[in-house]
């Protein structure tokens, strides 16, 4: 048979709905507010073919630059050769969701602010920088019947 290079070629697993997520699209999808500057993840919903993004953009993250009643414009940076090209795509709201990539940073900012306010009230300084995880301390694992043993390599012997 001829080889197919259609717009949705090789997307059988990519666009399928999740486990127990089949059926009509939830109303909360349409009631979500999007603003210019929001970071969104693109995940195509196969139940709605209108305004579906190209398979390249599935799983990508972008920034909203335009909002219309039923769709949003998203800026995505695409690698082409040795450079990044700014692509502007218009995608319906069924195929996007707010990204959680920035949530950990925002939580850390709030946590640091509270720690700073508490430290200032006490009159002391607090280090708010993230510290790398240090190696665990040395320890000996033993029970009553299991004493530590020293293991040595077996000397090499030829059996010819």
C-alpha positions in Angstrom: 0.0 0.0 0.0 1.1 3.6 -0.5 2.7 5.3 2.4 0.4 7.9 4.1 1.7 11.3 5.1 -1.6 12.8 6.2 -2.1 15.6 8.7 -2.9 13.1 11.5 -0.6 10.3 10.4 0.8 8.2 13.2 -1.4 9.7 15.9 -3.3 6.6 17.0 -1.8 6.6 20.5 -1.0 10.3 20.7 -4.5 11.6 20.4 -6.4 8.9 22.2 -8.3 9.8 25.4 -7.2 8.6 28.8 -8.6 5.8 30.9 -12.2 6.6 31.9 -12.0 10.0 30.1 -14.0 9.1 27.0 -17.3 10.7 26.1 -18.4 14.4 25.9 -16.0 17.1 26.9 -16.5 18.4 30.5 -18.2 21.8 30.9 -15.3 23.1 33.1 -13.1 23.0 30.0 -15.1 25.8 28.5 -15.5 27.7 31.7 -11.7 28.1 32.4 -10.5 31.6 32.1 -7.3 32.3 30.0 -5.4 35.6 30.0 -2.6 37.0 27.9 0.7 35.8 29.4 -0.6 32.5 30.9 1.6 29.5 30.4 -0.5 26.6 28.9 0.2 23.0 27.9 -1.1 21.8 24.5 -2.8 18.4 24.7 -5.1 17.6 21.7 -8.6 16.3 22.6 -9.7 13.8 20.0 -13.4 14.4 20.8 -13.2 17.9 19.2 -11.6 18.0 15.7 -12.2 21.8 15.3 -9.2 23.9 16.2 -7.0 20.9 16.8 -3.3 21.6 16.8 -0.8 19.8 14.5 0.7 16.7 16.0 4.1 18.5 16.4 2.6 20.8 19.0 1.0 18.0 21.1 2.7 18.0 24.5 4.4 21.4 24.0 4.2 24.4 26.4 3.6 27.9 25.2 2.5 31.4 26.2 -0.9 32.9 25.3 -0.7 36.1 23.3 -4.3 36.4 22.1 -7.7 35.4 23.5 -10.9 35.0 21.4 -14.3 33.6 22.5 -13.6 30.0 21.6 -9.8 29.8 21.0 -6.5 31.3 22.1 -3.3 32.3 20.3 -0.2 30.6 21.6 3.5 31.4 21.1 5.6 28.3 20.8 9.4 28.1 20.1 10.2 25.4 17.5 13.7 24.1 16.9 14.5 24.3 13.2 18.0 23.5 12.2 20.3 25.4 14.6 17.8 28.1 15.7 14.5 28.6 17.5 11.6 30.0 15.5 8.7 31.7 17.2 5.5 30.0 16.0 2.1 31.5 16.6 -0.7 29.0 16.5 -4.4 29.4 17.2 -5.9 26.5 19.2 -9.4 26.0 20.6 -9.7 25.8 24.4 -10.6 22.1 24.4 -7.0 21.3 23.4 -5.2 23.3 26.1 -4.9 23.5 29.9 -3.0 25.7 32.4 0.5 24.5 32.9 1.7 23.4 36.3 5.4 24.0 35.4 5.5 27.3 37.3 3.5 26.2 40.4 6.4 24.9 42.4 8.2 28.2 41.9 5.2 30.3 43.0 4.8 28.1 46.1 8.5 28.6 46.9 8.1 32.4 46.5 5.2 32.4 49.0 7.0 30.1 51.4 10.2 32.3 51.3 8.2 35.4 51.9 6.5 34.0 55.0 9.9 32.8 56.3 11.4 36.3 55.7 8.5 38.0 57.5 8.8 35.7 60.5 12.6 36.1 60.7 12.3 39.9 60.5 9.8 39.9 63.3 12.2 37.9 65.5 15.2 40.1 64.4 17.3 37.4 62.8 18.5 36.5 59.4 17.3 33.4 57.4 18.9 31.7 54.4 16.3 31.3 51.7 18.6 29.8 49.1 18.0 26.2 47.9 20.7 23.9 49.2 21.8 20.7 47.4 21.0 17.5 49.1 24.0 16.4 51.1 25.1 12.7 51.2 23.6 10.5 53.9 25.8 9.8 57.0 27.6 6.6 57.5 25.9 3.8 59.5 26.2 0.2 60.3 23.1 -2.0 59.8 23.1 -5.0 62.2 20.8 -7.0 64.4 21.5 -9.5 67.1 22.1 -12.5 64.8 23.6 -10.6 61.9 27.1 -9.3 62.6 28.9 -7.2 60.0 31.1 -9.3 57.6 34.1 -8.3 55.7 33.9 -9.5 52.1 37.1 -10.1 50.0 37.4 -11.0 46.3 37.9 -14.7 45.4 41.4 -15.2 43.8 41.4 -16.0 40.1 42.2 -19.7 39.3 42.4 -21.4 35.9 40.7 -24.8 35.7 42.3 -26.1 32.6 
